[in-house]
Amino acid sequence: MFSKILAAIDRSANGNAVFDEALTLAKATKGSLMLLHILSSEEKDSPQTPTLLTLEYHPLHGELLEDYCQQWQIYEEEGFKLLRSYTELATNAGVSTEFTQNSGNPSRNICELARTWGADLIVIGRRGHSGLNELILGSVSNYVFHHTPCSVHVVYAPVPLKSEVFVANEAQVVH
């Protein structure tokens, strides 16, 4: 069945769901896990390049660049911390686990690691972009599904049942 499972995780709630699903599958099939985190500007909490960095003559250029580099270093270390935490959980559950963190295009990184590591299955999350958003932003899961040499298991983002605002408004209406 699946002996080598690649879990592409990020720092979102869906990333947690991807890890949980991959761990469950690895335990059930007695497979091993490879946890992958991609450092990418597409990730929600990644540091964004300041616009003024493109203007080398701007007086704040050096300070902005230094601040951005510090933010990126923190972002990178938080990624490693997440991977180490998940690896410890999986290892304690009896699953052979390793991890890697790469930077760049998530879609291509996932497919390349699946090829080089020899994954049987990729477990990946899906944010739920559709229509115009998917056309403009692209879809990592869609790209992976069409370009990888192995099976793909897609975990959909958890959908909240009610927002706190709606619950608060509902509580005021009911007397």
C-alpha positions as CSV (number, residue, x, y, z in Angstrom):
1,M,0.0,0.0,0.0
2,F,1.6,3.3,1.1
3,S,5.1,2.9,2.6
4,K,6.4,6.5,2.0
5,I,4.0,9.3,2.7
6,L,4.9,12.9,2.0
7,A,2.9,15.4,4.1
8,A,3.1,19.0,2.7
9,I,2.3,21.1,5.8
10,D,2.1,24.8,6.5
11,R,1.3,26.8,9.7
12,S,-2.4,27.0,9.2
13,A,-5.2,25.0,10.8
14,N,-5.4,23.0,7.6
15,G,-1.7,22.2,8.1
16,N,-2.6,20.6,11.4
17,A,-5.3,18.6,9.6
18,V,-2.8,17.5,6.9
19,F,-0.4,16.3,9.6
20,D,-3.1,14.4,11.5
21,E,-4.3,12.7,8.3
22,A,-0.8,11.8,7.2
23,L,0.0,10.4,10.6
24,T,-3.2,8.3,10.7
25,L,-2.4,6.9,7.2
26,A,1.2,6.1,8.2
27,K,0.2,4.3,11.3
28,A,-2.5,2.3,9.4
29,T,-0.1,1.3,6.6
30,K,3.0,1.0,8.8
31,G,4.6,3.6,6.5
32,S,7.2,6.3,7.0
33,L,6.6,10.0,6.9
34,M,8.4,12.9,5.2
35,L,7.2,16.2,6.5
36,L,7.7,19.1,4.2
37,H,7.3,22.8,4.9
38,I,7.9,25.4,2.1
39,L,9.1,28.8,2.9
40,S,7.1,30.9,0.5
41,S,5.7,34.4,0.2
42,E,2.4,32.6,-0.5
43,E,2.1,31.4,3.1
44,K,-0.2,33.5,5.2
45,D,2.3,34.6,7.9
46,S,5.4,34.9,5.7
47,P,7.3,38.2,5.7
48,Q,6.4,40.4,2.8
49,T,9.1,42.1,0.8
50,P,8.9,45.9,1.5
51,T,8.1,47.8,-1.7
52,L,10.9,50.3,-1.1
53,L,13.5,47.5,-1.4
54,T,13.4,47.9,-5.1
55,L,14.6,51.5,-4.8
56,E,18.3,51.1,-4.0
57,Y,18.7,54.9,-3.6
58,H,15.9,55.2,-1.0
59,P,17.4,56.3,2.4
60,L,15.6,53.5,4.3
61,H,16.7,50.8,1.9
62,G,19.4,49.3,4.3
63,E,17.1,49.4,7.3
64,L,14.2,47.8,5.5
65,L,16.4,45.1,4.0
66,E,17.9,44.3,7.5
67,D,14.4,44.2,9.1
68,Y,13.1,41.9,6.3
69,C,16.1,39.6,6.7
70,Q,15.4,39.4,10.5
71,Q,11.7,38.7,9.9
72,W,12.6,35.9,7.3
73,Q,15.0,34.3,9.8
74,I,12.3,34.2,12.5
75,Y,9.9,32.8,9.9
76,E,12.4,30.1,8.9
77,E,13.1,29.1,12.5
78,E,9.3,28.9,13.3
79,G,9.0,26.5,10.3
80,F,11.8,24.3,11.7
81,K,10.2,24.4,15.2
82,L,6.9,23.3,13.7
83,L,8.6,20.4,11.8
84,R,10.5,19.3,14.9
85,S,7.2,19.3,16.9
86,Y,5.3,17.2,14.4
87,T,8.3,14.9,14.0
88,E,8.4,14.3,17.7
89,L,4.6,13.6,17.8
90,A,4.9,11.1,14.9
91,T,8.0,9.4,16.3
92,N,6.3,9.0,19.7
93,A,3.4,7.4,17.8
94,G,5.8,4.8,16.4
95,V,6.1,6.2,12.9
96,S,9.5,6.6,11.3
97,T,9.6,10.3,10.4
98,E,12.0,12.8,8.8
99,F,11.5,16.4,7.7
100,T,12.8,19.0,5.4
101,Q,12.2,22.7,4.8
102,N,12.7,24.2,1.4
103,S,12.1,27.7,-0.1
104,G,10.5,28.6,-3.3
105,N,7.5,27.5,-5.3
106,P,5.4,25.2,-3.2
107,S,3.9,23.3,-6.1
108,R,7.2,22.4,-7.8
109,N,9.0,21.7,-4.5
110,I,6.3,19.2,-3.4
111,C,6.5,17.4,-6.8
112,E,10.3,17.3,-6.9
113,L,10.6,16.0,-3.3
114,A,8.0,13.3,-4.1
115,R,10.1,12.2,-7.1
116,T,13.5,12.3,-5.3
117,W,12.3,10.7,-2.1
118,G,10.1,8.1,-3.9
119,A,6.8,8.9,-2.2
120,D,3.9,6.6,-2.7
121,L,1.4,9.2,-1.5
122,I,1.3,13.0,-1.0
123,V,-1.0,14.4,1.7
124,I,-1.7,18.0,0.9
125,G,-4.2,20.7,2.1
126,R,-6.5,22.7,0.0
127,R,-7.6,26.3,0.9
128,G,-10.7,26.2,-1.2
129,H,-9.8,28.7,-3.9
130,S,-12.1,28.3,-6.8
131,G,-13.2,30.2,-9.9
132,L,-11.4,33.4,-10.5
133,N,-9.3,33.2,-7.3
134,E,-7.9,29.8,-8.4
135,L,-7.3,31.1,-11.9
136,I,-5.4,34.2,-10.7
137,L,-3.7,32.7,-7.6
138,G,-3.3,29.1,-8.9
139,S,-3.8,26.1,-6.8
140,V,-1.0,24.2,-5.3
141,S,-3.1,21.1,-4.8
142,N,-4.3,21.2,-8.4
143,Y,-0.8,21.6,-9.7
144,V,0.5,18.7,-7.5
145,F,-2.4,16.5,-8.6
146,H,-1.6,16.9,-12.2
147,H,2.3,16.8,-12.0
148,T,3.3,14.3,-9.4
149,P,4.3,10.7,-10.0
150,C,2.2,9.3,-7.2
151,S,-1.2,9.3,-5.5
152,V,-2.5,12.5,-3.9
153,H,-4.8,12.7,-0.9
154,V,-6.3,16.2,-0.5
155,V,-7.4,17.5,2.9
156,Y,-9.9,20.3,2.7
157,A,-9.6,23.3,5.0
158,P,-11.9,23.0,8.1
159,V,-14.9,25.2,7.6
160,P,-16.1,27.1,10.8
161,L,-19.7,26.4,11.6
162,K,-20.4,30.0,12.8
163,S,-18.3,33.1,13.3
164,E,-18.1,34.6,16.7
165,V,-19.7,37.8,15.4
166,F,-22.8,35.8,14.2
167,V,-23.0,33.9,17.5
168,A,-22.8,37.2,19.4
169,N,-25.5,38.8,17.2
170,E,-27.7,35.7,17.6
171,A,-27.4,35.9,21.4
172,Q,-28.6,39.5,21.4
173,V,-31.7,38.6,19.2
174,V,-32.8,35.7,21.4
175,H,-34.4,37.1,24.6
